[in-house]
Structure formats: C-alpha cells, structure tokens
C-alpha cells in the first residue's frame, strides 16, 4: 500500500507554527516511506476565509521546501483539491443523504432560537456548557421530513450517533482509546448554507483521495470517534491516526493563531532562516534516535519515524530557535552569508567602508540577521560614552592607566605607515612587550576608544583597519579627552 498524506489547511490567515508542524510531519511521513504528499484547501468556512490566505499557504510551503505531489495546481486524478469547488458538484450532500438512507444521519429543522435555549439550559453550576443535541428531529417521520423539505424549511443534516455502548479508535501516539457513545454529540454534517462542516468534508475527501495517514493536533482526539463512525457507516477503511502533542509557549499556554502567536511569516520577518525554522519545528514533539539537533530537510526525511512522536506538550522556546538559527548562519558560506547580511549592514553604515568585512565580523556573533545593526553601528558614528567604560577589573584598567596608554599609543599610531591589521597588531604587541604589561591593559582602552562600546564583533586591530588611520586617530583623541576630563574631575 502506497502511503498518501495530505495537508489540508483552511485559508484563514498566516500559517501558525502548529499548522506548519502538521504540514511538515505529513510531508516527512510521505517522503520517508516513498509515498505521496497532497495539498488540499479546506475553504468551506466562509466566515473565517481571508483574501490572500491561499497565497500565504503556497508561499509558506515553497519557502519551507515542502513540495507536494498533488494539489490545486497539480491534479493527480483526485481533484478538485479545493473544497468549495468540490461542493459545487453536490458531492458532500450526496454522501450525507446516503447516511440518511442508512439511518446514520437525519435532517434537523430546529430553529436557531431552540438550539440557543438548549445550550443555555445545559450550562452546569461551574458555568460550563454541557450541551448535546437532544435528537429532537430524529423522531420526525419520513412524511414530516419530506413535507418540511418541500416547504423549503431550512435544515442541517446531523450524524446519528448511538447512545449505548462505546466506540474504540486507535492512534499511533495514544494507543487504543475508548469513548462512551453517550458522550458523542450528533455533529452537523451539512450546514444550513449547504456547505459541509470541516469534520464531514474531511472524512469524505480523505477517503476519496485515498489518504492513508492523518496527522493533526491532539485537540482532534475527541472528534475521532465521530470520524470513525462515519468511516464505518460507509464501510470504508479508517486511516492511520497520528495526533500530535500541544505546542505551548514558555508559560505553558497553548500557542494560538487567534492570540497572535508566531507564524512562519512572523518568524521570517524576525530574521529566522526557513531551514532553521523547519528544523526546529520538526523537534517540537518528535525526537530522533540520537541526541542530534541540526538536520537538513533531506536528513529529516531519512531520520523521521512517526513512532517517536511524544505525547508530552512541546514548548516553543524562541531562545532555542535563535541558537539553532545561529548554527545555520555559521554554517553558511561567506558569499551567501554576505548577501543576506548586506541589507542589515546598509541600515546603519552609510560611509564608504568595507561592508563585507564588517558583515563577516558578525557571522559567529549573531543569532538572527537583524542582530547586526546594533553590533556595528559604531562604525558609522562613535557613540557617546562615559569614562567608566575604561575601568575593567579583570584587565586591571582604570581611567588613569588607560589615559597613559592611549597617549603613548596615539603617538606611535600617528607615525604608522601601513595601516592594516598585521601592522596595528605588531605596534600594539611591541608596546605591550616594551612596557611589560598584559595585553588587555593596552587593548581594552584602545578598543573602547575606537568603538565606544564594551562589546564589539571584533578586536581593536580589525576595527581600526576598517575605520582607517584618520578616523582611528580622531577617536583615540576623543577617548583621551573623555579620560582627561574624568581624571581632572576626580582630583
């Protein structure tokens, strides 16, 4: 049997991290087993439909590298792959009517007011709604139903679940689960507007498209018995269910698209690489057989075993994602890295400086590309800073000895002919040896003077070589002035 999986999103906005994980797992299962991965657009919820959302889905899958074998633009013989187009054929209504004939479904003509009263009356002492439809319309005779239909009364079609016994279903992660039938609501299959509900269309389409494995969030566990009863009512094979653990934030609250939690697009805008996002999302609930964490998509395909998906909630840790992203940045070749870093460099550097050299300074020191500007802005303009920055206990520097060092180094630097990294380093090291001091006692004041920052992506030599002799000298003189004012004020 060839494995066939599908990603079936609703076009309701950006692709949330949980949706991306579902798509990724469906993709990996199919590719790992040499099967087929489908894209199906479930757009029957017209109230939540958002213009442009289908483009977001397509762009996300493309950027994530999740190429599908069949979809709206790749008909594999099971189309259309957009539910609203399938509705037009009367497909879902025809299947619902089959269930009505079998006694597995029935027409419901209850008014909105009656249903609202039923819900209101079902609220328990804790304020929780416990309503199930009361099967009121199941008692209607065939003649009464036909009369109401002929009169054009609005209706829905409901699933007819038994009240006795239990329904058992199997899940790869959760095993066999038994649910008492008395807990099952008679869910709506066809809505009053003629559209199928998500739950019903899902089952019909999965069967007709020969889907073998269904991956979804564990919030759908409670609906699975109703899905299974539909499969059994039609006499169809039930697919393999894989219900994934919840993804929470660091406060253990479930991530939610409606609450504005991270989407794939949001993460891209924050500077994360698509490959890093995919790698990280793969590990939100799944673990490989070893402790490895960095995977290319190809390596994920080879390693992915859905039996290793966990039941435990997965925590979306943005700091862990930042670390992973930094590993991808470090692994880039310099050309690709510079191409991605250049726009960030140009946000703050307007002078005629070596932009590539400045960018490369940051390669091992950033986690996302937008980290670059605040690390290099001092190249454009020396920031204002206090004399206290020259004091460093470990380096054994203070305002007095830093002032002496800068004065002595300035004279030598002004006389330096070749102003490159090697020449500047030799000058500084000769000075250190001559004075019998530690490297830091010379380099800390020097780097502070030319950068005005405590943390920089490179040392004094590299910074000065990029700034050039004139700018470096000017900045050292500024440092001397700041220190002189501080020392004089302390006397």
FENPEMO-V681596 format. One record per pair of residues at least 12 apart in sequence whose C-alpha atoms are under 10 Angstrom apart, sorted by the first residue. I is the first residue (numbers start at 1). GAP is how many residues later the second one is. Records with the same first field share a line. If there is no record, write none. Layout:
# FENPEMO-V681596
I: GAP, GAP
This chain:
# FENPEMO-V681596
1: 34, 211
2: 28, 31, 32, 33, 34, 208, 209, 210
3: 26, 27, 28, 29, 30, 31, 32, 33, 34, 207, 208, 209, 210
4: 22, 23, 25, 26, 27, 29, 30, 31, 32, 33, 34, 65, 202, 205, 206, 207, 208, 209, 210, 235
5: 18, 20, 21, 22, 23, 24, 25, 26, 30, 31, 32, 33, 34, 63, 201, 204, 205, 206, 207, 208, 209, 210, 234
6: 16, 17, 19, 20, 21, 24, 30, 31, 32, 33, 34, 62, 63, 64, 65, 200, 203, 204, 205, 206, 207, 208, 209
7: 12, 13, 15, 16, 17, 18, 19, 20, 30, 31, 32, 33, 34, 35, 61, 64, 207, 208, 209
8: 14, 15, 30, 31, 32, 33, 34, 35, 73, 74, 75, 194, 197, 198, 208
9: 13, 14, 30, 31, 32, 33, 34, 44, 45, 48
10: 30, 31, 32, 33, 34, 35, 36, 38, 39, 40, 43, 44, 47, 73, 188
11: 30, 31, 32, 33, 34, 35, 37, 38, 39, 40, 41, 42, 43, 44, 45, 46
12: 30, 31, 33, 34, 35, 36, 37, 38, 39, 40, 41, 42, 44, 45, 245
13: 35, 36, 37, 38, 39, 40, 41, 42, 43, 44, 244, 245, 250
14: 36, 38, 39, 40, 41, 42, 43, 46, 243, 246, 248, 249, 250, 251, 252
15: 38, 41, 42, 45, 46, 242, 247, 248, 249, 250, 251
16: 239, 240, 241, 242, 244, 245, 246, 247, 248, 249, 250
17: 230, 238, 239, 240, 244, 245, 246, 247, 248, 249, 250, 260, 261, 264, 267, 299
18: 198, 199, 226, 227, 228, 229, 230, 236, 237, 238, 239, 244, 245, 246, 263, 266
19: 197, 198, 238, 244, 245
20: 37, 40, 41, 44, 46, 243, 244, 257, 258, 261, 262
21: 194, 195, 196, 223, 226, 257, 259, 260, 261, 262, 263, 264
22: 192, 193, 194, 195, 220, 221, 222, 259, 260
23: 14, 15, 16, 38, 41, 43, 192, 193
24: 37, 40, 41, 42, 191, 254, 255, 257, 258, 273, 276, 277
25: 189, 190, 191, 217, 219, 256, 257, 261, 275, 276, 279, 280, 281, 284
26: 12, 40, 187, 188, 189, 190, 216, 280
27: 12, 38, 39, 40, 41, 274
28: 38, 254, 269, 270, 272, 273, 274, 275, 276, 277, 278
29: 184, 186, 272, 273, 275, 276, 277
30: 38, 182, 183, 271
31: 267, 269, 270, 271, 273
32: 266, 268, 269, 270, 271, 272, 273, 274
33: 268, 269, 271, 272
34: 267
35: 34, 177
36: 32, 33, 34, 175
37: 29, 30, 31, 32, 33, 34, 174
38: 29, 30, 31, 32, 33, 34, 36, 37, 38, 43, 171, 173
39: 18, 19, 22, 28, 29, 30, 31, 32, 33, 34, 35, 42, 43
40: 30, 31, 32, 39, 40, 41, 42, 43, 162, 165, 166, 169
41: 13, 16, 30, 31, 39, 40, 41, 42, 43, 44
42: 39, 40, 41, 42, 155, 156, 159, 160, 163
43: 39, 40, 41, 42, 155
44: 38, 39, 40, 41, 42, 43, 151, 152, 153, 154, 157
45: 39, 150, 151, 152, 153
46: 38, 149
56: 208, 209
59: 206
60: 203, 204, 205, 214
61: 203
62: 212
63: 201, 202, 205, 210, 211, 212, 215
64: 200, 209, 210, 211, 212, 213, 214, 215, 233
65: 209, 210, 213, 232, 233
66: 212, 231
76: 133
77: 132
78: 127, 130, 131, 132
79: 126, 129, 130
81: 124, 128
83: 112, 113, 115, 118, 119, 122
84: 111, 112
86: 115, 119
87: 107, 108, 109, 114
88: 106, 107
90: 104, 105
91: 105, 110, 113, 114
92: 97, 98, 102, 103, 104, 105, 108, 109, 112, 113
93: 64, 96, 97, 98, 101, 102, 103, 108
95: 94, 105, 106, 109, 139
96: 61, 62, 63, 93, 94, 100, 104, 105, 108
97: 60, 93
98: 135, 136
99: 58, 59, 60, 61, 131, 134, 135
100: 57, 58, 59, 60
102: 131, 132
103: 35, 56, 57, 58, 130
104: 54, 55, 56, 57, 58, 125, 126, 129, 130
105: 33, 52, 53, 54, 55, 56, 81, 82, 83, 84, 125, 128
106: 29, 31, 32, 33, 34, 39, 49, 50, 51, 52, 53, 54, 80, 82, 83
107: 30, 31, 33, 35, 38, 39, 41, 42, 47, 48, 49, 50, 51, 52, 53, 81, 82, 83
108: 27, 28, 29, 30, 32, 37, 46, 47, 48, 49, 50, 80, 84
109: 27, 28, 31, 36, 39, 40, 44, 45, 46, 47, 48, 83
110: 26, 27, 43, 44, 45, 46
111: 42, 43, 44
115: 16, 17, 18, 19
116: 15
118: 12, 13, 14, 15, 16
119: 12, 13, 14
131: 54
132: 50, 51, 52, 53, 54, 55
133: 25, 51, 52, 53, 54, 55
134: 51, 52
135: 23, 24, 25, 26, 50, 51
137: 21
138: 20, 22
153: 39
154: 37, 38, 39, 40
155: 35, 36, 37, 38, 39
156: 31, 32, 33, 34, 35, 36, 37, 38, 39, 40
157: 29, 30, 31, 32, 33, 34, 35, 37, 39
158: 27, 28, 29, 30, 31, 32, 33
159: 25, 26, 27, 28, 29, 30, 31, 41, 67, 70, 71
160: 24, 25, 26, 27, 28, 66, 69, 70
161: 20, 21, 22, 23, 24, 25, 26, 64, 65, 68, 69
162: 18, 19, 20, 21, 22, 23, 24, 67
163: 17, 18, 19, 20, 21, 22
164: 16, 17, 18, 19
165: 14, 15, 16, 17
166: 12, 13, 14, 15, 16, 17, 18, 59
167: 12, 13, 14, 15, 17, 57, 58, 59, 61, 62
168: 12, 13, 56, 57, 60, 61
169: 52, 55, 56, 57, 58, 59, 60, 69, 72
170: 54, 55, 58, 68, 69, 70, 71, 72
171: 43, 50, 53, 68, 69, 70, 71, 72
172: 68, 69, 70, 71, 72, 134, 135, 136, 137
173: 45, 68, 69, 70, 71, 72, 133, 134, 135, 136, 137, 138
174: 44, 47, 67, 68, 69, 70, 136, 137
175: 66, 67
177: 44, 45, 47, 48
178: 47
179: 43, 45, 46
180: 45
181: 44, 45
183: 39
184: 38, 39, 41, 42
185: 38, 41
186: 40
187: 12, 13, 36, 39
188: 12
189: 12
199: 21, 24, 25, 27, 28
200: 26, 27, 30
202: 25
203: 24, 25, 27, 28, 35, 36
204: 23, 26, 27, 30, 32
206: 32, 33
207: 24, 29, 30, 31, 32
210: 27, 29
211: 27, 28, 29
212: 25, 26, 27, 28, 29
213: 25, 26, 27, 28, 29
214: 24, 25, 26, 27, 28, 29
215: 24, 25, 26, 27, 28, 29, 91
216: 25, 26, 27, 28, 29
217: 25, 26, 27, 28, 29, 30
218: 24, 25, 26, 27, 28, 93, 95
219: 24, 25, 26, 27
220: 23, 24
221: 20, 21, 22, 23
224: 17, 19
242: 64, 65, 67
243: 66, 67, 68
244: 40, 41, 42, 62, 65, 66, 67, 68, 69, 70
245: 39, 40, 41, 64, 65, 66, 67, 68, 69
246: 38, 39, 65, 66, 67, 68, 69
247: 34, 37, 38, 65, 66, 67, 68, 69
248: 13, 36, 65, 66, 67, 68, 69
249: 12, 13, 64, 65, 66, 67, 68, 69
250: 64, 65, 66, 67, 68
251: 64, 65
252: 61, 62, 63, 64
253: 62
254: 59, 60, 61, 62
255: 60, 61
262: 54, 56
264: 13, 14
267: 51, 54
268: 100
269: 101
270: 98, 99, 100, 101
271: 51, 54, 69, 96, 97, 98, 99, 100
272: 49, 50, 52, 53, 54, 56, 57, 95, 96, 97, 98
273: 49, 51, 52, 53, 55, 56, 95, 96
274: 51
275: 20, 21, 22, 49, 50, 53
276: 18, 19, 20, 21, 45, 46, 47, 48, 49, 50, 51, 52, 53
277: 44, 45, 47, 48
278: 17, 18, 19, 22
279: 14, 15, 16, 17, 18, 20, 21, 42, 45, 46
280: 13, 14, 15, 36, 37, 38, 40, 41, 42, 44, 45
281: 33, 35, 40
282: 13, 15, 18, 22, 27
283: 12, 26, 31, 33
284: 25, 26, 28, 29, 30, 31, 32, 33
285: 23, 24, 25, 26, 27, 28, 29, 30
286: 18, 19, 20, 21, 22, 23, 24, 25, 26, 28
287: 16, 17, 18, 19, 20, 21, 22, 23
288: 12, 15, 16, 17, 18, 20, 21
289: 14, 15, 16, 19
293: 31
294: 30, 31, 33, 34
296: 32
319: 48
321: 46, 47
322: 44, 45, 46
323: 43, 44, 45
324: 43, 44
325: 41, 42, 43, 44
326: 37, 38, 39, 40, 41, 42, 43
327: 37, 39, 40
328: 39, 40
329: 34, 35, 36, 37, 38, 39, 40
330: 32, 33, 34, 35, 36, 37
331: 32, 33
332: 31
334: 22, 25, 26, 29
335: 21, 25
337: 19, 22, 23, 26, 32
338: 17, 18, 19, 20, 21, 22, 25
339: 17, 20
340: 19, 29
341: 14, 15, 17, 18, 19, 21, 22, 27, 28, 29, 30, 31, 32
342: 13, 14, 16, 17, 27, 30
343: 26, 27, 29, 30
344: 15, 25, 26, 27, 28, 29, 30, 32
345: 13, 14, 24, 25, 27, 28, 29, 30, 31, 32
346: 13, 27
347: 23, 25, 26, 30
348: 24, 25, 26, 28, 29, 30, 31, 32, 33
349: 24, 27, 28, 29, 30, 31, 32
350: 29, 30, 31
351: 28, 29, 30, 116
352: 28, 114, 115
353: 26, 27, 113, 114, 115
354: 111, 112, 113
355: 111
357: 105, 106, 109
358: 14, 17, 18, 21, 99, 100, 104, 105, 108
359: 13, 14, 16, 17, 98
360: 97, 98
361: 14, 15, 95, 96, 97, 98, 101, 102
362: 13, 14, 94, 95, 96
363: 94
364: 93
365: 91, 92, 93
366: 91
372: 85
374: 82
375: 78, 80, 81, 82, 83
376: 75, 80, 81, 82, 87
377: 74
378: 72, 73, 74, 75, 78, 85
379: 71, 72, 73, 84, 85, 87, 88, 92
380: 87
381: 70, 71, 94
382: 67, 68, 69, 70, 71, 89, 93, 96
383: 67, 68, 69, 70
384: 67, 68, 69
385: 63, 64, 66, 67, 68, 69, 94, 97
386: 66, 67, 93, 96, 97, 100
387: 12, 15, 61, 62, 65, 92, 93, 94, 95, 96, 97, 98, 99, 100
388: 94, 95, 98
389: 55, 56, 59, 60, 63, 64, 65
390: 12, 13, 51, 54, 55, 56, 57, 58, 59, 62, 63, 64, 89, 93
391: 53, 54
392: 48, 49, 52, 53
394: 46, 47
395: 43, 44, 45, 46, 47, 48, 49, 50
396: 42, 44, 45, 48
397: 43, 44, 45, 47, 48
398: 43, 47, 85, 89
399: 46, 81, 83, 84, 85, 87, 88
400: 83, 84, 86, 87
401: 40, 41, 44, 82
402: 39, 40, 41, 42, 43, 44, 46, 47, 77, 78, 81
403: 42, 76, 77, 78, 79, 80, 81, 84
404: 38, 41, 76, 79, 80
405: 26, 27, 30, 36, 37, 38, 40, 41, 75
406: 36, 37, 39, 40, 43, 70, 71, 73, 74, 77
407: 69, 70, 72, 73
408: 23
409: 18, 19, 22, 33, 37, 64, 67
410: 36, 62, 63, 64, 66, 67, 70
411: 62
412: 12, 15, 16, 19
413: 14, 15, 56, 59, 60, 63
414: 55, 56, 58, 59
416: 53
417: 52
418: 47, 51
419: 42, 45, 46, 47, 48, 49, 50
420: 41, 42, 44, 45, 46, 48, 49
421: 38, 39, 40, 41, 42, 43, 44, 45
422: 39, 40, 43
423: 38, 42
424: 36, 37, 38, 40, 41
425: 18, 35, 36, 37
426: 35
427: 34
428: 14, 15, 18, 32, 33
429: 13, 14
443: 16, 17, 18
444: 15, 16
445: 15, 31, 34, 35
446: 13, 14, 15, 18, 26, 29, 30, 33
447: 12, 13, 14, 15, 16, 17, 29
448: 12, 27, 28, 31
449: 23, 24, 25, 26, 27, 28, 29, 30, 31, 33
450: 13, 14, 17, 21, 22, 23, 24, 25, 26, 27, 28, 29
451: 12, 13, 16, 21, 24, 25, 28
452: 23, 26, 27
460: 12
